[in-house]
Amino acid sequence: MQNSDYHSRVFRFPGGSVGGYYKNIKTEAKQYLKQNNIVSLDWNSLSKDAEGVNEKEALLQNVIDTVGTKKSVVILMHDSYDKILTYETLPSVIQYLREKGYSFKNLYDIL
């Protein structure tokens, strides 16, 4: 069932918005999104959960390493059926970020 009342203003390019096989199409898509007041958002930190990491501690360490000292962070973490470790690691990621002074906000409130 389609909900015609829902209109997203944010788009995430699969694989990121820069480079890759579909570089030219992505460039055209960015122009289309801009014309339609839609923001594209990339991540600047990642857990590497799509790269075969199979320990919660390693996922957390990847987040810590890629967050570094960034002021604002968007972490790439996946939510598919086979990403149970990602789900299980999330509370530790949240705790770490809170201890470092980060706050969590609704994406639409900061755009």
C-alpha angles and dihedrals in degrees: 000000000000121000108213091187093068117088117171119207094191130074130183117201112226104247092013133288098272130078129328132112093313096048095130094046090049090054091053091044092053089056090049092049092049092050089053096046093249119141121218114214130197129192123248098191133041143190093210088229090147091056098070100267105160105183127076091220091055092049090051092047091052089054092047092049095048096042090057109152098328115148094215123028135196109184122203108224124153128227104200126132093263096052098084091135090057090054092046092048096049096086090055091048091051092047092049093049093047090050088053091053100257120144128205121235139176108265093230091055092060100041 
